[in-house]
Amino acid sequence: MRDLSRDKSLLAINSATVKPWTLEQLVEGCARSGITGIAPWRDIVQAVGIEKAGRMIRAAGLTVTCLCRGGMFPAADAAGRRAALDDNRRAVDEAAGIGARSLVLIAGGLPKGSKDLAGAHEQVRDGLAALLPYARDAGVPLAIEPLHPMYAADRACVNTLAHANDLCDELGEGMGVAVDAYHVWWDPDLPRQIERAGSRILTYHVCDWLVPTRDLLLDRGMPGDGVIDLPGLRRMVEATGYDGHIDVEIFSAENWWKREPGEVLRICVERHQTVV
Amino acid sequence: MRDLSRDKSLLAINSATVKPWTLEQLVEGCARSGITGIAPWRDIVQAVGIEKAGRMIRAAGLTVTCLCRGGMFPAADAAGRRAALDDNRRAVDEAAGIGARSLVLIAGGLPKGSKDLAGAHEQVRDGLAALLPYARDAGVPLAIEPLHPMYAADRACVNTLAHANDLCDELGEGMGVAVDAYHVWWDPDLPRQIERAGSRILTYHVCDWLVPTRDLLLDRGMPGDGVIDLPGLRRMVEATGYDGHIDVEIFSAENWWKREPGEVLRICVERHQTVV
């Protein structure tokens, strides 16, 4: 029999899942529900300020599994790349300030007007390399998150765990990966790449792939409502030694974002204990 | 300077691009425009019957680059798998009857209610293996077409050229691949996998990835309107020795399917000569 209390202790709520909530509401909602981890996006941290956010989270005794998100490195010119690097340094500061265990980064896509995918890959590598010393000094591990290939053009041109692992191999200490079931579940190479990632898996996210999927970005499912073998994927991730939280992160404009966030939280807890 | 007349001689029109047209209209439209190749879907061939379709195509002197499409192997039970195999044998007959240079196959997705991706992969391999002797006897090469990973659940669970190449390695003579720019452009492993595919590339399809993409299935772009480096991809494909037609295949419910097909054809010719 599964140890449900242990299960619940590993649930973390990503702020994107309860989008209408402020950081304060997220912290209080998790406390009320016995949830021990959160994964905030930068907007709700910035809205209250880093210091206050940090105090609020520490007072509630919550683990911050990761801060979402930095990255978006490729740009059309040097000024754009510098601006991205500056913004990513601020994201590192925010992550350090709230005690986040990692900063999630997505690669960014093709610069406007560009069709040079290999060039964008290089810009991502160079951007990560430029950010890494700053993140190491701040004690914030960087988690590059491969996004589903349908985001390659406009959001992230690192689309497989293999590519993310290659970047970790190249860049070394302080670089890890974020594994999100939604983005990687389809990959026939996944078992091998999860094993290869090993201790570099810094954070593990779940939602579900709905059939049909009505929108490329905002139609993700509650765990259990789609086709991803989440228990199988979790077994693979935990077989590497990963024993951190499991973040539920759902973008869902037409369904979950329209519901009362407390109710969404209740269903996350239930699904976490039964199907994740 | 590019040899435009040569270019035009390598353009083929996929019937999905001019969806309102019958086979007769497609054949006449291509003849009028000096287009030498077509890639019909099965529906328009079946509508006139294989024999008549073959006569019509031969009389016009058109190359049939491929017949689209068979496949869809995974099913919830043995009866479903047998039905798929029967249908695929009919597709082989149709391809032979119209002199198609290959039969394009897409894998099929997860059977209804299943979350067993590895099991679906096995069913695809087994289905291909069962079909292959029949196709060899008929002299019809089978072209497994990796589809974009966003179709893994409901349409095709072979989503990388690496996976398609693995299937070719395993199944041998008579198995090849269809490379469609739309489905594979994002893959960082693509240059290596195209080289590996080599002479097993049986047909090459193009359209473009639009930003934004508003629908997972029916919002593909005319070559040149999106972000894919089509000349670069073509160079890679042709470097393998591929000297066949380039099929323009566009699913576009809200744009190209609403335009007059003759006009669509004219734009395909123009784009083929300038951006493909």
Interface residues (C-beta under 8 A of the other chain):
Chain A: L110 S114 K115 D116 L117 H121 H148 P149 M150 A152 A153 D154 C157 N159 T160 A162 H163 W185 W186 D187 P188 D189 W209 V211 P212 T213 L216 G226 V227 I228 D229 G232
Chain B: L110 S114 K115 D116 L117 H121 H148 P149 M150 A152 A153 D154 C157 N159 T160 A162 H163 W185 W186 D187 P188 D189 W209 V211 P212 T213 L216 G226 V227 I228 D229 G232
